[in-house]
Amino acid sequence: MPSEITDVEKFVSMSAKAKECQVKRLKDGVKLKLRTPSQLYTLKIETVRADEIIKKLQCTIKEEEKE
């Protein structure tokens, strides 16, 4: 089961240990999925802040296709 994180700074710091970060752009915002060796973490943010946060991540970024 994935765990949802609400703290952006914690999410960014956890990205150093992650294998990859998947970015899913939705109608009402952006969902970031952080895959670590033991767990999947998610973060839901506004579209406006998404690019700023994605630049801070320290792992491979993978954009998911829109459905």
N, CA, C and O atoms as a printed pandas DataFrame, in Angstrom:
     atom_number atom_name residue_name chain_id  residue_number  x_coord  y_coord  z_coord
0              1         N          MET        A               1    0.831   -1.186    0.000
1              2        CA          MET        A               1    0.000    0.000    0.000
2              3         C          MET        A               1    0.879    1.255    0.000
3              4         O          MET        A               1    1.825    1.345    0.782
4              5         N          PRO        A               2    0.578    2.206   -0.857
5              6        CA          PRO        A               2    1.346    3.458   -0.841
6              7         C          PRO        A               2    0.994    4.311    0.374
7              8         O          PRO        A               2   -0.108    4.226    0.917
8              9         N          SER        A               3    1.940    5.121    0.777
9             10        CA          SER        A               3    1.724    6.064    1.877
10            11         C          SER        A               3    1.709    7.472    1.309
11            12         O          SER        A               3    2.584    7.841    0.527
12            13         N          GLU        A               4    0.710    8.263    1.704
13            14        CA          GLU        A               4    0.636    9.640    1.225
14            15         C          GLU        A               4    1.378   10.561    2.183
15            16         O          GLU        A               4    1.202   10.492    3.399
16            17         N          ILE        A               5    2.205   11.417    1.615
17            18        CA          ILE        A               5    2.977   12.388    2.382
18            19         C          ILE        A               5    2.426   13.771    2.062
19            20         O          ILE        A               5    2.091   14.059    0.912
20            21         N          THR        A               6    2.331   14.624    3.073
21            22        CA          THR        A               6    1.835   15.980    2.849
22            23         C          THR        A               6    2.946   17.021    2.946
23            24         O          THR        A               6    2.762   18.158    2.512
24            25         N          ASP        A               7    4.091   16.650    3.507
25            26        CA          ASP        A               7    5.210   17.572    3.680
26            27         C          ASP        A               7    6.136   17.509    2.460
27            28         O          ASP        A               7    6.762   16.479    2.206
28            29         N          VAL        A               8    6.221   18.600    1.715
29            30        CA          VAL        A               8    7.010   18.649    0.485
30            31         C          VAL        A               8    8.494   18.461    0.768
31            32         O          VAL        A               8    9.171   17.727    0.049
32            33         N          GLU        A               9    9.004   19.112    1.802
33            34        CA          GLU        A               9   10.435   19.012    2.113
34            35         C          GLU        A               9   10.832   17.582    2.481
35            36         O          GLU        A               9   11.911   17.123    2.107
36            37         N          LYS        A              10    9.983   16.890    3.197
37            38        CA          LYS        A              10   10.247   15.493    3.547
38            39         C          LYS        A              10   10.266   14.633    2.277
39            40         O          LYS        A              10   11.116   13.754    2.134
40            41         N          PHE        A              11    9.345   14.882    1.372
41            42        CA          PHE        A              11    9.268   14.140    0.109
42            43         C          PHE        A              11   10.545   14.347   -0.702
43            44         O          PHE        A              11   11.090   13.389   -1.251
44            45         N          VAL        A              12   11.022   15.581   -0.781
45            46        CA          VAL        A              12   12.236   15.897   -1.539
46            47         C          VAL        A              12   13.450   15.209   -0.906
47            48         O          VAL        A              12   14.293   14.677   -1.627
48            49         N          SER        A              13   13.552   15.209    0.399
49            50        CA          SER        A              13   14.690   14.574    1.068
50            51         C          SER        A              13   14.663   13.057    0.885
51            52         O          SER        A              13   15.719   12.430    0.795
52            53         N          MET        A              14   13.483   12.466    0.831
53            54        CA          MET        A              14   13.368   11.027    0.616
54            55         C          MET        A              14   13.737   10.629   -0.808
55            56         O          MET        A              14   14.046    9.465   -1.061
56            57         N          SER        A              15   13.711   11.571   -1.735
57            58        CA          SER        A              15   14.014   11.262   -3.132
58            59         C          SER        A              15   15.467   10.842   -3.326
59            60         O          SER        A              15   15.782   10.215   -4.337
60            61         N          ALA        A              16   16.353   11.161   -2.405
61            62        CA          ALA        A              16   17.755   10.757   -2.502
62            63         C          ALA        A              16   17.898    9.238   -2.433
63            64         O          ALA        A              16   18.815    8.677   -3.033
64            65         N          LYS        A              17   17.006    8.569   -1.711
65            66        CA          LYS        A              17   17.058    7.113   -1.567
66            67         C          LYS        A              17   16.223    6.388   -2.614
67            68         O          LYS        A              17   16.291    5.162   -2.712
68            69         N          ALA        A              18   15.447    7.112   -3.388
69            70        CA          ALA        A              18   14.476    6.509   -4.299
70            71         C          ALA        A              18   15.108    6.025   -5.597
71            72         O          ALA        A              18   16.132    6.540   -6.045
72            73         N          LYS        A              19   14.466    5.019   -6.186
73            74        CA          LYS        A              19   14.889    4.519   -7.490
74            75         C          LYS        A              19   14.401    5.452   -8.603
75            76         O          LYS        A              19   15.143    5.769   -9.532
76            77         N          GLU        A              20   13.138    5.885   -8.493
77            78        CA          GLU        A              20   12.571    6.790   -9.490
78            79         C          GLU        A              20   11.379    7.533   -8.925
79            80         O          GLU        A              20   10.812    7.157   -7.899
80            81         N          CYS        A              21   11.015    8.596   -9.620
81            82        CA          CYS        A              21    9.833    9.371   -9.272
82            83         C          CYS        A              21    8.952    9.459  -10.513
83            84         O          CYS        A              21    9.396    9.916  -11.567
84            85         N          GLN        A              22    7.721    9.026  -10.385
85            86        CA          GLN        A              22    6.781    9.096  -11.493
86            87         C          GLN        A              22    5.906   10.328  -11.313
87            88         O          GLN        A              22    5.435   10.617  -10.214
88            89         N          VAL        A              23    5.697   11.050  -12.413
89            90        CA          VAL        A              23    4.895   12.271  -12.391
90            91         C          VAL        A              23    3.629   12.015  -13.189
91            92         O          VAL        A              23    3.692   11.692  -14.375
92            93         N          LYS        A              24    2.488   12.158  -12.547
93            94        CA          LYS        A              24    1.206   11.979  -13.221
94            95         C          LYS        A              24    0.445   13.294  -13.152
95            96         O          LYS        A              24    0.063   13.742  -12.071
96            97         N          ARG        A              25    0.226   13.907  -14.300
97            98        CA          ARG        A              25   -0.478   15.192  -14.367
98            99         C          ARG        A              25   -1.972   14.930  -14.527
99           100         O          ARG        A              25   -2.407   14.286  -15.482
100          101         N          LEU        A              26   -2.743   15.438  -13.579
101          102        CA          LEU        A              26   -4.186   15.259  -13.552
102          103         C          LEU        A              26   -4.878   16.581  -13.865
103          104         O          LEU        A              26   -4.221   17.613  -13.997
104          105         N          LYS        A              27   -6.195   16.551  -13.983
105          106        CA          LYS        A              27   -6.956   17.776  -14.260
106          107         C          LYS        A              27   -6.851   18.780  -13.111
107          108         O          LYS        A              27   -6.725   19.984  -13.337
108          109         N          ASP        A              28   -6.902   18.276  -11.889
109          110        CA          ASP        A              28   -6.935   19.158  -10.724
110          111         C          ASP        A              28   -5.601   19.290   -9.999
111          112         O          ASP        A              28   -5.558   19.869   -8.914
112          113         N          GLY        A              29   -4.522   18.777  -10.557
113          114        CA          GLY        A              29   -3.223   18.893   -9.914
114          115         C          GLY        A              29   -2.230   17.891  -10.468
115          116         O          GLY        A              29   -2.391   17.393  -11.582
116          117         N          VAL        A              30   -1.202   17.599   -9.685
117          118        CA          VAL        A              30   -0.151   16.668  -10.081
118          119         C          VAL        A              30    0.066   15.686   -8.939
119          120         O          VAL        A              30    0.076   16.066   -7.768
120          121         N          LYS        A              31    0.240   14.421   -9.297
121          122        CA          LYS        A              31    0.546   13.407   -8.299
122          123         C          LYS        A              31    1.963   12.913   -8.559
123          124         O          LYS        A              31    2.291   12.489   -9.667
124          125         N          LEU        A              32    2.800   12.972   -7.525
125          126        CA          LEU        A              32    4.171   12.472   -7.602
126          127         C          LEU        A              32    4.233   11.159   -6.844
127          128         O          LEU        A              32    3.754   11.061   -5.714
128          129         N          LYS        A              33    4.830   10.143   -7.474
129          130        CA          LYS        A              33    4.967    8.831   -6.851
130          131         C          LYS        A              33    6.447    8.542   -6.702
131          132         O          LYS        A              33    7.183    8.524   -7.689
132          133         N          LEU        A              34    6.882    8.318   -5.489
133          134        CA          LEU        A              34    8.286    8.100   -5.180
134          135         C          LEU        A              34    8.488    6.633   -4.817
135          136         O          LEU        A              34    7.957    6.164   -3.811
136          137         N          ARG        A              35    9.259    5.902   -5.637
137          138        CA          ARG        A              35    9.499    4.484   -5.398
138          139         C          ARG        A              35   10.828    4.300   -4.669
139          140         O          ARG        A              35   11.896    4.529   -5.238
140          141         N          THR        A              36   10.752    3.887   -3.413
141          142        CA          THR        A              36   11.953    3.569   -2.629
142          143         C          THR        A              36   12.094    2.044   -2.601
143          144         O          THR        A              36   11.171    1.344   -3.015
144          145         N          PRO        A              37   13.210    1.520   -2.132
145          146        CA          PRO        A              37   13.377    0.067   -2.096
146          147         C          PRO        A              37   12.309   -0.666   -1.285
147          148         O          PRO        A              37   12.005   -1.824   -1.573
148          149         N          SER        A              38   11.741   -0.013   -0.282
149          150        CA          SER        A              38   10.776   -0.708    0.578
150          151         C          SER        A              38    9.326   -0.242    0.428
151          152         O          SER        A              38    8.416   -0.979    0.806
152          153         N          GLN        A              39    9.085    0.949   -0.108
153          154        CA          GLN        A              39    7.737    1.516   -0.085
154          155         C          GLN        A              39    7.507    2.478   -1.248
155          156         O          GLN        A              39    8.451    2.995   -1.847
156          157         N          LEU        A              40    6.234    2.702   -1.550
157          158        CA          LEU        A              40    5.822    3.703   -2.520
158          159         C          LEU        A              40    5.182    4.854   -1.761
159          160         O          LEU        A              40    4.272    4.644   -0.958
160          161         N          TYR        A              41    5.658    6.077   -2.014
161          162        CA          TYR        A              41    5.117    7.271   -1.371
162          163         C          TYR        A              41    4.504    8.163   -2.428
163          164         O          TYR        A              41    5.025    8.255   -3.540
164          165         N          THR        A              42    3.400    8.825   -2.097
165          166        CA          THR        A              42    2.743    9.729   -3.034
166          167         C          THR        A              42    2.614   11.118   -2.429
167          168         O          THR        A              42    2.558   11.289   -1.211
168          169         N          LEU        A              43    2.569   12.104   -3.318
169          170        CA          LEU        A              43    2.380   13.497   -2.915
170          171         C          LEU        A              43    1.484   14.153   -3.956
171          172         O          LEU        A              43    1.779   14.114   -5.150
172          173         N          LYS        A              44    0.392   14.754   -3.504
173          174        CA          LYS        A              44   -0.519   15.484   -4.395
174          175         C          LYS        A              44   -0.283   16.969   -4.199
175          176         O          LYS        A              44   -0.318   17.470   -3.075
176          177         N          ILE        A              45   -0.041   17.677   -5.309
177          178        CA          ILE        A              45    0.228   19.112   -5.240
178          179         C          ILE        A              45   -0.496   19.840   -6.367
179          180         O          ILE        A              45   -1.013   19.222   -7.297
180          181         N          GLU        A              46   -0.519   21.171   -6.262
181          182        CA          GLU        A              46   -1.125   21.988   -7.304
182          183         C          GLU        A              46   -0.208   21.999   -8.531
183          184         O          GLU        A              46    1.007   21.837   -8.412
184          185         N          THR        A              47   -0.795   22.189   -9.685
185          186        CA          THR        A              47   -0.045   22.218  -10.938
186          187         C          THR        A              47    0.979   23.348  -10.945
187          188         O          THR        A              47    2.056   23.191  -11.520
188          189         N          VAL        A              48    0.672   24.465  -10.329
189          190        CA          VAL        A              48    1.551   25.635  -10.317
190          191         C          VAL        A              48    2.877   25.330   -9.620
191          192         O          VAL        A              48    3.930   25.764  -10.087
192          193         N          ARG        A              49    2.839   24.598   -8.522
193          194        CA          ARG        A              49    4.051   24.301   -7.738
194          195         C          ARG        A              49    4.801   23.073   -8.237
195          196         O          ARG        A              49    5.933   22.839   -7.814
196          197         N          ALA        A              50    4.211   22.291   -9.116
197          198        CA          ALA        A              50    4.767   20.996   -9.500
198          199         C          ALA        A              50    6.164   21.093  -10.116
199          200         O          ALA        A              50    7.072   20.381   -9.688
200          201         N          ASP        A              51    6.352   21.957  -11.107
201          202        CA          ASP        A              51    7.642   22.042  -11.794
202          203         C          ASP        A              51    8.760   22.463  -10.846
203          204         O          ASP        A              51    9.886   21.978  -10.956
204          205         N          GLU        A              52    8.456   23.349   -9.931
205          206        CA          GLU        A              52    9.437   23.806   -8.937
206          207         C          GLU        A              52    9.898   22.637   -8.051
207          208         O          GLU        A              52   11.087   22.512   -7.759
208          209         N          ILE        A              53    8.970   21.798   -7.633
209          210        CA          ILE        A              53    9.291   20.663   -6.773
210          211         C          ILE        A              53   10.005   19.567   -7.563
211          212         O          ILE        A              53   10.927   18.939   -7.043
212          213         N          ILE        A              54    9.599   19.330   -8.796
213          214        CA          ILE        A              54   10.227   18.293   -9.620
214          215         C          ILE        A              54   11.700   18.600   -9.842
215          216         O          ILE        A              54   12.518   17.681   -9.880
216          217         N          LYS        A              55   12.054   19.864   -9.989
217          218        CA          LYS        A              55   13.458   20.249  -10.185
218          219         C          LYS        A              55   14.310   19.921   -8.962
219          220         O          LYS        A              55   15.512   19.697   -9.102
220          221         N          LYS        A              56   13.720   19.889   -7.772
221          222        CA          LYS        A              56   14.455   19.617   -6.534
222          223         C          LYS        A              56   14.704   18.125   -6.310
223          224         O          LYS        A              56   15.585   17.763   -5.530
224          225         N          LEU        A              57   13.950   17.262   -6.973
225          226        CA          LEU        A              57   14.061   15.828   -6.725
226          227         C          LEU        A              57   15.415   15.296   -7.169
227          228         O          LEU        A              57   15.976   15.750   -8.167
228          229         N          GLN        A              58   15.936   14.326   -6.416
229          230        CA          GLN        A              58   17.282   13.814   -6.632
230          231         C          GLN        A              58   17.276   12.395   -7.190
231          232         O          GLN        A              58   18.195   11.625   -6.912
232          233         N          CYS        A              59   16.269   12.038   -7.964
233          234        CA          CYS        A              59   16.191   10.700   -8.545
234          235         C          CYS        A              59   15.730   10.810   -9.995
235          236         O          CYS        A              59   15.456   11.905  -10.485
236          237         N          THR        A              60   15.647    9.679  -10.674
237          238        CA          THR        A              60   15.205    9.643  -12.058
238          239         C          THR        A              60   13.733   10.049  -12.135
239          240         O          THR        A              60   12.908    9.554  -11.368
240          241         N          ILE        A              61   13.410   10.945  -13.058
241          242        CA          ILE        A              61   12.038   11.424  -13.232
242          243         C          ILE        A              61   11.431   10.714  -14.435
243          244         O          ILE        A              61   12.036   10.649  -15.505
244          245         N          LYS        A              62   10.226   10.182  -14.243
245          246        CA          LYS        A              62    9.530    9.499  -15.315
246          247         C          LYS        A              62    8.130   10.082  -15.425
247          248         O          LYS        A              62    7.341    9.991  -14.485
248          249         N          GLU        A              63    7.821   10.682  -16.573
249          250        CA          GLU        A              63    6.485   11.251  -16.802
250          251         C          GLU        A              63    5.545   10.152  -17.271
251          252         O          GLU        A              63    5.865    9.424  -18.210
252          253         N          GLU        A              64    4.392   10.023  -16.632
253          254        CA          GLU        A              64    3.395    9.045  -17.048
254          255         C          GLU        A              64    2.532    9.643  -18.151
255          256         O          GLU        A              64    2.306   10.853  -18.192
256          257         N          GLU        A              65    2.058    8.793  -19.033
257          258        CA          GLU        A              65    1.191    9.232  -20.118
258          259         C          GLU        A              65   -0.177    9.603  -19.569
259          260         O          GLU        A              65   -0.651    9.004  -18.604
260          261         N          LYS        A              66   -0.807   10.591  -20.185
261          262        CA          LYS        A              66   -2.161   10.999  -19.790
262          263         C          LYS        A              66   -3.146    9.940  -20.295
263          264         O          LYS        A              66   -2.975    9.352  -21.362
264          265         N          GLU        A              67   -4.175    9.726  -19.488
265          266        CA          GLU        A              67   -5.202    8.748  -19.867
266          267         C          GLU        A              67   -6.375    9.414  -20.517
267          268         O          GLU        A              67   -7.333    8.742  -20.899
